[in-house]
Amino acid sequence: MLRAGTLDDSSMRMRRLGFLPEITCTSPSYLKQYGRPESIDELADHFMVGFVSSRTGDIMPLEFQRDGKIEMRKISARVMTDNLDTAVDLALHGLVLIQAPHYRFELLLASG
């Protein structure tokens, strides 16, 4: 089994295969309507997709690294999904901010 993230079940073995960097993004139309947050502290007035963890069933917070520390932010979620393609479509249509693997957006940009 391959899994991204941490392993809670201590009876299983885990080996890191790589690092999957994520980015926070949205569409230009979203930024035009709500403005561009200049820091994670300015996210309170924004909306994210409520990405539901397949492991816990909870909405995953946005995760940022600042000054070498991980900071989590839960902001208002307009919609919830457990599907990355749906989350990307919602962001592309200007409805929400999302965090997703960087490679996902490189593929989107390459396809035009």
Stockholm file with secondary structure:
# STOCKHOLM 1.0

chainA/1-112         MLRAGTLDDSSMRMRRLGFLPEITCTSPSYLKQYGRPESIDELADHFMVGFVSSRTGDIMPLEFQRDGKIEMRKISARVMTDNLDTAVDLALHGLVLIQAPHYRFELLLASG
#=GR chainA/1-112 SS CCCSSCCCCTTSCCCCCCCCCEEEECCHHHHHHHCCCSSGGGGGGSEEEEEBCTTTSSBCCEEEEETTEEEEECCEEEEEESCHHHHHHHHHTTSCBEEEEHHHHHHHHHHC
#=GC SS_cons         CCCSSCCCCTTSCCCCCCCCCEEEECCHHHHHHHCCCSSGGGGGGSEEEEEBCTTTSSBCCEEEEETTEEEEECCEEEEEESCHHHHHHHHHTTSCBEEEEHHHHHHHHHHC
//
